[in-house]
């Protein structure tokens, strides 16, 4: 069967005058083409290209490993870091109106993105979105209900010290990455 058996195909004649095609929604002039090409280079940044601040448990070996993992896969240096136990983390949270919960042991990472704070699985997915391939593909897990994603996150968070250990003091970044950490 051919396409014409399912659909009625119509052609609409277009009147051409100079370098403008009239009657077409895709009509362009040379000036419009030129301005479009300059606009393409000055696009507004997408959410995945805007910088974020990642607040992590500074004494958790899993969290410190995650920071090193993200640094290695963030070629454009869009991620900044601070330990949840630091004054820099409290100041960053205050700027977006997020109050850090009182804790002896932090139970979540916090990502500050676009003037808001994200926790647990939403924070992890925001981090994955900014890394080099294939990590942004983990965004497909956003289709799962947040409650289910966060339950898995809480399970790992509860057991992270047992599985990965705990440091005596917060992680100290190497000199070449020092500018990526908030003081």
Kinemage of the C-alpha trace (Angstrom):
@kinemage 1
@onewidth
@group {chain A} dominant
@subgroup {mainchain}
@vectorlist {calphas} color= white
{ca unk a 1} P 0.000 0.000 0.000
{ca unk a 2} L 1.165 3.464 -0.789
{ca unk a 3} L 1.060 6.514 1.412
{ca unk a 4} L -1.446 8.171 -0.932
{ca unk a 5} L -4.013 5.496 -0.073
{ca unk a 6} L -4.049 6.658 3.570
{ca unk a 7} L -3.624 10.388 3.133
{ca unk a 8} L -4.715 12.978 0.652
{ca unk a 9} L -1.582 14.675 -0.492
{ca unk a 10} L -1.811 18.299 -1.545
{ca unk a 11} L 0.772 20.581 -2.911
{ca unk a 12} L 0.534 24.295 -2.346
{ca unk a 13} L 2.210 26.464 -4.940
{ca unk a 14} L 4.676 28.941 -3.495
{ca unk a 15} L 5.260 32.300 -5.097
{ca unk a 16} L 8.937 33.190 -5.271
{ca unk a 17} L 10.025 36.805 -5.486
{ca unk a 18} L 13.671 37.748 -5.100
{ca unk a 19} L 15.103 35.761 -2.225
{ca unk a 20} L 11.868 35.574 -0.190
{ca unk a 21} L 9.574 32.552 -0.472
{ca unk a 22} L 6.010 33.758 0.198
{ca unk a 23} L 3.359 31.500 1.654
{ca unk a 24} L 5.764 29.241 3.500
{ca unk a 25} L 6.080 29.155 7.274
{ca unk a 26} L 9.777 28.500 6.693
{ca unk a 27} L 10.271 31.652 4.619
{ca unk a 28} L 13.622 33.336 5.103
{ca unk a 29} L 15.418 36.340 3.802
{ca unk a 30} L 19.163 36.682 3.623
{ca unk a 31} L 18.985 39.050 6.598
{ca unk a 32} L 16.933 36.546 8.618
{ca unk a 33} L 19.394 33.781 7.804
{ca unk a 34} L 22.303 35.947 8.907
{ca unk a 35} L 20.644 36.961 12.184
{ca unk a 36} L 19.665 33.354 12.903
{ca unk a 37} L 23.257 32.202 12.589
{ca unk a 38} L 24.437 34.864 15.047
{ca unk a 39} L 21.655 33.920 17.461
{ca unk a 40} L 22.784 30.303 17.375
{ca unk a 41} L 26.089 31.262 18.951
{ca unk a 42} L 24.450 33.409 21.660
{ca unk a 43} L 21.894 30.897 22.973
{ca unk a 44} L 20.747 31.029 26.556
{ca unk a 45} L 22.407 28.327 28.648
{ca unk a 46} L 20.389 25.191 29.218
{ca unk a 47} L 19.904 23.850 32.716
{ca unk a 48} L 22.602 21.220 32.072
{ca unk a 49} L 25.197 23.895 31.228
{ca unk a 50} L 24.568 26.113 34.254
{ca unk a 51} L 26.933 25.673 37.193
{ca unk a 52} L 25.742 23.805 40.267
{ca unk a 53} L 26.977 23.457 43.838
{ca unk a 54} L 27.197 19.940 45.239
{ca unk a 55} L 27.087 19.705 49.031
{ca unk a 56} L 28.295 16.332 50.289
{ca unk a 57} L 29.123 14.546 53.544
{ca unk a 58} L 32.788 15.441 53.931
{ca unk a 59} L 33.716 12.415 56.066
{ca unk a 60} L 31.886 9.785 53.989
{ca unk a 61} L 34.244 7.754 51.792
{ca unk a 62} L 31.433 7.071 49.280
{ca unk a 63} L 30.651 10.795 49.024
{ca unk a 64} L 34.303 11.763 48.670
{ca unk a 65} L 34.683 9.111 45.973
{ca unk a 66} L 31.609 10.520 44.226
{ca unk a 67} L 33.224 13.982 44.224
{ca unk a 68} L 36.411 12.615 42.611
{ca unk a 69} L 34.241 10.687 40.103
{ca unk a 70} L 32.294 13.838 39.152
{ca unk a 71} L 35.442 15.966 38.831
{ca unk a 72} L 36.903 13.442 36.378
{ca unk a 73} L 33.713 13.510 34.278
{ca unk a 74} L 32.941 17.238 34.397
{ca unk a 75} L 35.178 18.518 31.576
{ca unk a 76} L 33.642 22.005 31.597
{ca unk a 77} L 34.070 22.444 35.377
{ca unk a 78} L 30.381 23.238 35.937
{ca unk a 79} L 30.260 21.622 39.379
{ca unk a 80} L 31.440 23.306 42.580
{ca unk a 81} L 31.717 21.416 45.864
{ca unk a 82} L 31.483 21.964 49.608
{ca unk a 83} L 31.219 19.647 52.585
{ca unk a 84} L 27.808 19.765 54.276
{ca unk a 85} L 29.637 20.342 57.569
{ca unk a 86} L 31.207 23.603 56.324
{ca unk a 87} L 30.248 27.238 56.705
{ca unk a 88} L 30.359 27.535 52.896
{ca unk a 89} L 27.556 24.956 52.648
{ca unk a 90} L 25.424 26.840 55.171
{ca unk a 91} L 25.984 30.111 53.305
{ca unk a 92} L 25.136 28.531 49.921
{ca unk a 93} L 21.939 27.057 51.366
{ca unk a 94} L 20.960 30.363 52.959
{ca unk a 95} L 21.221 32.100 49.564
{ca unk a 96} L 18.473 29.867 48.144
{ca unk a 97} L 16.372 29.752 51.328
{ca unk a 98} L 17.147 26.118 52.123
{ca unk a 99} L 17.729 25.208 55.732
{ca unk a 100} L 20.136 22.379 56.350
{ca unk a 101} L 18.589 19.918 58.805
{ca unk a 102} L 20.280 19.542 62.177
{ca unk a 103} L 22.291 16.349 61.952
{ca unk a 104} L 25.139 14.446 63.483
{ca unk a 105} L 25.439 12.388 60.310
{ca unk a 106} L 24.266 13.946 57.029
{ca unk a 107} L 21.833 11.657 55.222
{ca unk a 108} L 21.711 13.277 51.786
{ca unk a 109} L 23.661 15.176 49.203
{ca unk a 110} L 22.266 18.589 48.327
{ca unk a 111} L 22.588 20.189 44.905
{ca unk a 112} L 21.975 23.895 44.510
{ca unk a 113} L 20.825 24.521 40.970
{ca unk a 114} L 19.103 27.533 39.461
{ca unk a 115} L 18.206 29.103 42.804
{ca unk a 116} L 16.760 25.954 44.374
{ca unk a 117} L 18.013 23.057 46.466
{ca unk a 118} L 17.602 19.429 45.393
{ca unk a 119} L 18.006 16.437 47.705
{ca unk a 120} L 18.483 12.674 47.450
{ca unk a 121} L 17.689 11.140 44.042
{ca unk a 122} L 16.801 14.491 42.441
{ca unk a 123} L 20.265 15.735 43.416
{ca unk a 124} L 21.954 12.601 42.048
{ca unk a 125} L 20.133 12.942 38.721
{ca unk a 126} L 21.048 16.640 38.481
{ca unk a 127} L 24.703 15.674 38.938
{ca unk a 128} L 24.493 12.939 36.288
{ca unk a 129} L 22.995 15.441 33.826
{ca unk a 130} L 26.187 17.514 33.954
{ca unk a 131} L 28.720 14.750 33.492
{ca unk a 132} L 30.148 13.543 30.207
{ca unk a 133} L 28.546 10.590 28.398
{ca unk a 134} L 27.077 8.121 29.180
{ca unk a 135} L 26.035 9.452 32.615
{ca unk a 136} L 23.327 11.922 31.452
{ca unk a 137} L 21.331 8.896 30.242
{ca unk a 138} L 20.552 8.134 33.887
{ca unk a 139} L 17.961 10.901 33.540
{ca unk a 140} L 15.549 8.216 32.311
{ca unk a 141} L 15.120 7.249 35.969
{ca unk a 142} L 13.174 10.490 36.441
{ca unk a 143} L 10.137 8.616 35.137
{ca unk a 144} L 10.165 6.508 38.304
{ca unk a 145} L 8.194 7.954 41.201
{ca unk a 146} L 10.349 10.088 43.489
{ca unk a 147} L 9.306 8.004 46.487
{ca unk a 148} L 10.734 4.853 44.915
{ca unk a 149} L 13.959 6.581 43.839
{ca unk a 150} L 14.394 8.170 47.264
{ca unk a 151} L 13.754 4.860 49.052
{ca unk a 152} L 16.691 3.329 47.176
{ca unk a 153} L 18.776 6.421 47.898
{ca unk a 154} L 17.947 6.244 51.643
{ca unk a 155} L 18.887 2.539 51.717
{ca unk a 156} L 22.355 3.295 50.333
{ca unk a 157} L 22.708 6.375 52.584
{ca unk a 158} L 21.888 4.329 55.711
{ca unk a 159} L 24.540 1.729 54.878
{ca unk a 160} L 27.291 3.850 53.282
{ca unk a 161} L 29.551 4.006 56.339
{ca unk a 162} L 29.297 0.251 56.835
{ca unk a 163} L 30.005 -0.491 53.154
{ca unk a 164} L 32.555 2.230 52.307
{ca unk a 165} L 33.862 3.492 55.649
{ca unk a 166} L 34.234 6.888 57.211
{ca unk a 167} L 37.162 9.313 57.332
{ca unk a 168} L 38.286 11.104 60.492
{ca unk a 169} L 38.237 14.515 58.782
{ca unk a 170} L 36.687 16.113 55.716
{ca unk a 171} L 38.325 15.459 52.372
{ca unk a 172} L 41.063 17.885 51.304
{ca unk a 173} L 41.062 18.455 47.522
{ca unk a 174} L 44.237 18.232 45.460
{ca unk a 175} L 45.793 21.582 44.558
{ca unk a 176} L 44.685 21.478 40.889
{ca unk a 177} L 41.023 21.147 41.942
{ca unk a 178} L 41.083 23.605 44.849
{ca unk a 179} L 39.291 26.353 42.852
{ca unk a 180} L 36.286 24.049 42.417
{ca unk a 181} L 35.686 23.882 46.182
{ca unk a 182} L 33.913 26.611 48.116
{ca unk a 183} L 35.792 27.950 51.131
